[in-house]
């Protein structure tokens, strides 16, 4: 799993978008006119989430979050 890191003008992190792969990372950046900052992968999720680019499920180590 990868993150697209979005910073403000002061260089502070304002959002981290989960994506399932580097290709989805690149696609998300291209579609949203963001600079691709290189590979930011090999992260684990605690609970399932959705890819910010292709919307597929990224499986977390504990599975689906139950409210």
Secondary structure, DSSP 8 states (H G I E B T S, - for coil): -EEEEEE-TTS-EEEEEEESSHHHHHHHHHHTT------------SS-EE-TTT--EE--TT-S---
